[in-house]
């Protein structure tokens, strides 16, 4: 990998004990496995604004048996399910604490 641009680039990787699917070199010398890439945009934007683009890109890497029609319901289940699961876990923990106090 060669940085042919005018801006500096930073590469981050894991330890050599963790092999990755690609290898990176710096001036012809290996720099370690698992390079980490980050892509930045010129303007700030929210995840909600980028959601259609995110889903379209997820569709590119999906298995053939999963259609794009499934990604939106999965996103909705995640957005609703994770907070609901957190609230349920909290409610159960509070109920268990109250039950333990009644036993004492």
C-alpha positions as CSV (number, residue, x, y, z in Angstrom):
1,X,0.0,0.0,0.0
2,X,1.4,3.4,-1.0
3,X,0.2,6.8,0.0
4,X,0.3,8.7,-3.3
5,X,-1.6,11.6,-1.9
6,X,-0.5,14.9,-0.4
7,X,-1.9,14.3,3.0
8,X,-0.4,12.1,5.7
9,X,-2.0,8.8,6.4
10,X,-2.1,6.9,9.7
11,X,-2.2,3.1,9.9
12,X,-3.2,1.2,13.0
13,X,-3.0,-2.5,13.4
14,X,-3.4,-5.3,16.0
15,X,-0.5,-7.4,17.3
16,X,1.3,-9.8,15.0
17,X,-0.2,-12.7,16.9
18,X,-3.6,-11.9,15.3
19,X,-3.3,-12.7,11.6
20,X,-5.6,-10.8,9.3
21,X,-7.0,-11.2,5.8
22,X,-4.7,-8.5,4.3
23,X,-1.1,-7.3,4.9
24,X,0.2,-3.8,4.8
25,X,3.7,-2.5,4.1
26,X,5.4,0.8,4.7
27,X,8.3,1.6,2.4
28,X,8.3,-2.1,1.5
29,X,8.6,-3.3,5.1
30,X,5.6,-5.2,6.7
31,X,3.9,-3.1,9.4
32,X,1.8,-5.9,10.9
33,X,-1.6,-7.5,10.2
34,X,-5.1,-6.1,10.3
35,X,-4.8,-2.6,9.1
36,X,-7.5,-0.3,10.4
37,X,-9.1,2.1,7.9
38,X,-11.3,5.1,8.7
39,X,-13.1,7.2,6.2
40,X,-13.9,10.8,7.1
41,X,-16.3,13.3,5.4
42,X,-15.8,17.0,5.0
43,X,-19.1,17.9,6.7
44,X,-20.6,16.5,9.9
45,X,-23.7,14.5,9.5
46,X,-25.9,12.3,11.7
47,X,-26.3,8.6,11.5
48,X,-30.1,9.1,10.8
49,X,-29.2,11.2,7.7
50,X,-26.8,8.5,6.5
51,X,-29.1,5.5,7.2
52,X,-30.3,5.0,3.6
53,X,-26.6,5.0,2.4
54,X,-25.6,2.7,5.3
55,X,-28.4,0.2,4.4
56,X,-27.5,0.4,0.7
57,X,-23.9,-0.4,1.5
58,X,-24.9,-3.2,3.8
59,X,-26.9,-4.7,1.0
60,X,-23.7,-4.9,-1.1
61,X,-22.1,-7.3,1.5
62,X,-25.1,-9.4,2.3
63,X,-25.4,-13.1,1.7
64,X,-27.4,-14.0,-1.5
65,X,-30.3,-15.5,0.4
66,X,-31.0,-12.3,2.4
67,X,-32.7,-9.7,0.4
68,X,-32.5,-5.9,0.9
69,X,-36.1,-6.0,2.1
70,X,-34.8,-7.7,5.3
71,X,-32.3,-5.0,6.3
72,X,-34.9,-2.3,7.2
73,X,-36.9,-4.6,9.5
74,X,-33.7,-5.7,11.2
75,X,-32.6,-2.1,11.7
76,X,-36.0,-1.3,13.2
77,X,-35.8,-4.4,15.5
78,X,-32.3,-3.3,16.6
79,X,-33.4,0.3,17.3
80,X,-36.5,-0.8,19.3
81,X,-35.1,-4.1,20.7
82,X,-31.9,-2.9,22.3
83,X,-33.5,-0.2,24.5
84,X,-36.3,-2.5,25.4
85,X,-33.9,-5.2,26.4
86,X,-31.9,-2.7,28.6
87,X,-35.1,-1.5,30.3
88,X,-36.2,-5.1,30.9
89,X,-32.9,-6.1,32.4
90,X,-33.0,-3.0,34.6
91,X,-36.5,-3.8,35.8
92,X,-35.5,-7.4,36.5
93,X,-32.4,-6.3,38.5
94,X,-34.5,-3.9,40.6
95,X,-37.1,-6.6,41.2
96,X,-34.4,-9.1,42.3
97,X,-32.9,-6.5,44.7
98,X,-36.3,-5.8,46.2
99,X,-36.9,-9.6,46.6
100,X,-33.5,-10.0,48.3
101,X,-34.3,-7.1,50.7
102,X,-37.6,-8.8,51.7
103,X,-35.8,-12.1,52.5
104,X,-33.4,-10.4,54.9
